[in-house]
Amino acid sequence: AGSSMEPTADWLAAAAARGQFEEVRALLEAGAPPNAPNRYGRTPIQVMMMGNARVAQLLLLHGAEPNRADPATLTRPVHDAAREGFLDTLVALHRAGARLDVRDARGRLPVDLAEERGHSDVARYLRAATGNTEGGSQAAEGPPDSPDLKNH
């Protein structure tokens, strides 16, 4: 039982996964390390309930690393938030320094996952935040086929 795996890492990850804000806060305030991996090698921000932006903000506030990639799939928290359509969580990650131009093992960007699942608000945010450089052929002012942006 003298392994370097701290049980608090499992508790924190489990509380984050269940979206238990008070529990996460208590553990962090008691000194639980925000980036310690659980027994599956995943950190609290990687396994957290993506729909709970408050838990995300709390973890990030305590120094959780927003760019940690999953060892197997290379997905990062931004991929999960984009795929599940949670804009608030995505914004929190982005503000905390999460990169949005990162690809998973299958070469997909967060914006690809959002579009695949039909989360247009998330896709719009991601395109705006990344300057829509994907493809390179599009002019800086955005695709001509989106009049809704120009509001005429």
C-alpha beads as a LAMMPS data file, in Angstrom:
LAMMPS data file: protein, C-alpha beads

152 atoms
151 bonds

1 atom types
1 bond types

-500.0 500.0 xlo xhi
-500.0 500.0 ylo yhi
-500.0 500.0 zlo zhi

Masses

1 110.0

Atoms # bond

1 1 1 0.000 0.000 0.000
2 1 1 3.046 2.251 -0.003
3 1 1 2.549 3.218 -3.637
4 1 1 2.874 6.766 -4.840
5 1 1 -0.755 6.736 -5.908
6 1 1 -2.530 8.886 -3.414
7 1 1 -6.047 7.812 -2.581
8 1 1 -7.027 11.479 -2.503
9 1 1 -6.344 11.554 -6.234
10 1 1 -9.003 8.884 -6.696
11 1 1 -11.407 10.728 -4.407
12 1 1 -10.893 14.018 -6.173
13 1 1 -11.285 12.440 -9.604
14 1 1 -14.412 10.603 -8.480
15 1 1 -15.960 13.747 -6.987
16 1 1 -15.139 15.694 -10.153
17 1 1 -16.615 12.942 -12.311
18 1 1 -19.841 13.150 -10.314
19 1 1 -19.879 16.933 -10.450
20 1 1 -19.829 17.232 -6.654
21 1 1 -18.781 20.846 -6.245
22 1 1 -18.628 20.952 -2.431
23 1 1 -16.709 17.685 -2.250
24 1 1 -14.205 18.849 -4.875
25 1 1 -13.743 22.137 -3.058
26 1 1 -13.211 20.420 0.308
27 1 1 -10.611 18.058 -1.153
28 1 1 -8.738 20.852 -2.936
29 1 1 -8.784 23.023 0.155
30 1 1 -7.456 20.077 2.161
31 1 1 -4.515 19.953 -0.201
32 1 1 -5.521 17.314 -2.745
33 1 1 -3.230 17.807 -5.759
34 1 1 -5.333 19.037 -8.709
35 1 1 -3.227 17.229 -11.314
36 1 1 -2.599 13.910 -9.576
37 1 1 -3.776 11.067 -11.795
38 1 1 -6.250 8.531 -10.490
39 1 1 -5.502 4.833 -10.723
40 1 1 -6.413 4.925 -14.425
41 1 1 -3.856 7.627 -15.117
42 1 1 -6.430 10.364 -15.645
43 1 1 -6.552 13.674 -13.818
44 1 1 -9.660 15.219 -12.260
45 1 1 -10.114 17.717 -15.096
46 1 1 -10.005 14.856 -17.601
47 1 1 -12.702 12.810 -15.905
48 1 1 -14.853 15.623 -14.551
49 1 1 -18.515 15.952 -15.352
50 1 1 -18.138 18.204 -18.379
51 1 1 -21.551 19.766 -17.895
52 1 1 -20.490 21.218 -14.574
53 1 1 -18.629 24.432 -15.403
54 1 1 -18.382 25.329 -11.684
55 1 1 -16.352 22.210 -10.978
56 1 1 -14.180 22.981 -14.004
57 1 1 -13.573 26.539 -12.810
58 1 1 -12.779 25.321 -9.313
59 1 1 -10.219 22.774 -10.545
60 1 1 -8.654 25.339 -12.883
61 1 1 -8.535 27.936 -10.128
62 1 1 -6.559 25.464 -8.029
63 1 1 -4.086 24.889 -10.848
64 1 1 -5.501 22.000 -12.846
65 1 1 -3.650 21.646 -16.152
66 1 1 -6.194 22.195 -18.956
67 1 1 -3.992 20.783 -21.731
68 1 1 -3.437 17.272 -20.381
69 1 1 -4.082 14.758 -23.163
70 1 1 -5.524 11.300 -22.551
71 1 1 -2.657 8.828 -23.000
72 1 1 -4.665 6.559 -25.284
73 1 1 -6.953 8.784 -27.350
74 1 1 -5.040 12.076 -27.098
75 1 1 -8.324 13.787 -26.325
76 1 1 -8.085 16.735 -23.986
77 1 1 -10.762 18.274 -21.813
78 1 1 -11.588 20.724 -24.643
79 1 1 -12.404 17.786 -26.931
80 1 1 -14.765 16.316 -24.345
81 1 1 -16.495 19.615 -23.632
82 1 1 -16.867 20.322 -27.368
83 1 1 -18.175 16.842 -28.147
84 1 1 -20.690 16.998 -25.311
85 1 1 -21.714 20.542 -26.190
86 1 1 -20.827 22.307 -22.947
87 1 1 -19.960 25.859 -23.935
88 1 1 -19.542 27.211 -20.375
89 1 1 -17.014 24.523 -19.536
90 1 1 -15.201 25.064 -22.811
91 1 1 -14.968 28.808 -22.174
92 1 1 -13.620 28.156 -18.654
93 1 1 -10.953 25.824 -20.057
94 1 1 -10.042 28.277 -22.806
95 1 1 -9.732 31.185 -20.359
96 1 1 -7.451 29.040 -18.215
97 1 1 -5.093 28.530 -21.132
98 1 1 -6.473 25.453 -22.874
99 1 1 -5.413 25.289 -26.496
100 1 1 -8.219 24.818 -29.003
101 1 1 -6.112 23.861 -32.030
102 1 1 -5.229 20.419 -30.712
103 1 1 -6.013 17.150 -32.471
104 1 1 -6.970 13.820 -30.955
105 1 1 -5.513 10.482 -32.066
106 1 1 -7.909 10.479 -35.017
107 1 1 -6.801 13.938 -36.103
108 1 1 -9.935 15.730 -34.989
109 1 1 -10.059 19.218 -33.545
110 1 1 -12.567 20.201 -30.855
111 1 1 -14.520 22.139 -33.516
112 1 1 -14.832 18.953 -35.612
113 1 1 -16.363 17.100 -32.672
114 1 1 -18.793 19.937 -31.936
115 1 1 -19.914 20.048 -35.560
116 1 1 -20.205 16.269 -35.756
117 1 1 -22.637 16.353 -32.837
118 1 1 -24.534 19.404 -34.035
119 1 1 -23.460 21.746 -31.227
120 1 1 -23.544 24.865 -33.388
121 1 1 -23.068 27.356 -30.533
122 1 1 -19.920 25.539 -29.414
123 1 1 -18.640 25.231 -32.986
124 1 1 -19.246 28.951 -33.549
125 1 1 -17.300 29.850 -30.403
126 1 1 -14.436 27.561 -31.378
127 1 1 -14.264 28.947 -34.906
128 1 1 -14.264 32.511 -33.620
129 1 1 -11.673 31.738 -30.927
130 1 1 -9.307 29.950 -33.304
131 1 1 -9.681 32.546 -36.041
132 1 1 -11.160 29.904 -38.341
133 1 1 -7.777 29.097 -39.846
134 1 1 -8.795 25.542 -40.700
135 1 1 -8.387 24.901 -44.397
136 1 1 -6.431 28.068 -44.930
137 1 1 -8.434 29.044 -48.004
138 1 1 -10.953 31.157 -46.179
139 1 1 -10.522 34.887 -45.907
140 1 1 -10.041 36.417 -42.479
141 1 1 -13.551 37.858 -42.435
142 1 1 -15.053 34.396 -42.385
143 1 1 -16.900 32.307 -44.922
144 1 1 -19.116 34.310 -47.315
145 1 1 -21.958 31.877 -46.775
146 1 1 -22.776 33.017 -43.255
147 1 1 -24.831 36.214 -43.554
148 1 1 -26.056 35.729 -39.997
149 1 1 -22.698 37.003 -38.761
150 1 1 -23.005 40.224 -40.727
151 1 1 -26.625 40.850 -39.884
152 1 1 -27.792 42.487 -43.115

Bonds

1 1 1 2
2 1 2 3
3 1 3 4
4 1 4 5
5 1 5 6
6 1 6 7
7 1 7 8
8 1 8 9
9 1 9 10
10 1 10 11
11 1 11 12
12 1 12 13
13 1 13 14
14 1 14 15
15 1 15 16
16 1 16 17
17 1 17 18
18 1 18 19
19 1 19 20
20 1 20 21
21 1 21 22
22 1 22 23
23 1 23 24
24 1 24 25
25 1 25 26
26 1 26 27
27 1 27 28
28 1 28 29
29 1 29 30
30 1 30 31
31 1 31 32
32 1 32 33
33 1 33 34
34 1 34 35
35 1 35 36
36 1 36 37
37 1 37 38
38 1 38 39
39 1 39 40
40 1 40 41
41 1 41 42
42 1 42 43
43 1 43 44
44 1 44 45
45 1 45 46
46 1 46 47
47 1 47 48
48 1 48 49
49 1 49 50
50 1 50 51
51 1 51 52
52 1 52 53
53 1 53 54
54 1 54 55
55 1 55 56
56 1 56 57
57 1 57 58
58 1 58 59
59 1 59 60
60 1 60 61
61 1 61 62
62 1 62 63
63 1 63 64
64 1 64 65
65 1 65 66
66 1 66 67
67 1 67 68
68 1 68 69
69 1 69 70
70 1 70 71
71 1 71 72
72 1 72 73
73 1 73 74
74 1 74 75
75 1 75 76
76 1 76 77
77 1 77 78
78 1 78 79
79 1 79 80
80 1 80 81
81 1 81 82
82 1 82 83
83 1 83 84
84 1 84 85
85 1 85 86
86 1 86 87
87 1 87 88
88 1 88 89
89 1 89 90
90 1 90 91
91 1 91 92
92 1 92 93
93 1 93 94
94 1 94 95
95 1 95 96
96 1 96 97
97 1 97 98
98 1 98 99
99 1 99 100
100 1 100 101
101 1 101 102
102 1 102 103
103 1 103 104
104 1 104 105
105 1 105 106
106 1 106 107
107 1 107 108
108 1 108 109
109 1 109 110
110 1 110 111
111 1 111 112
112 1 112 113
113 1 113 114
114 1 114 115
115 1 115 116
116 1 116 117
117 1 117 118
118 1 118 119
119 1 119 120
120 1 120 121
121 1 121 122
122 1 122 123
123 1 123 124
124 1 124 125
125 1 125 126
126 1 126 127
127 1 127 128
128 1 128 129
129 1 129 130
130 1 130 131
131 1 131 132
132 1 132 133
133 1 133 134
134 1 134 135
135 1 135 136
136 1 136 137
137 1 137 138
138 1 138 139
139 1 139 140
140 1 140 141
141 1 141 142
142 1 142 143
143 1 143 144
144 1 144 145
145 1 145 146
146 1 146 147
147 1 147 148
148 1 148 149
149 1 149 150
150 1 150 151
151 1 151 152
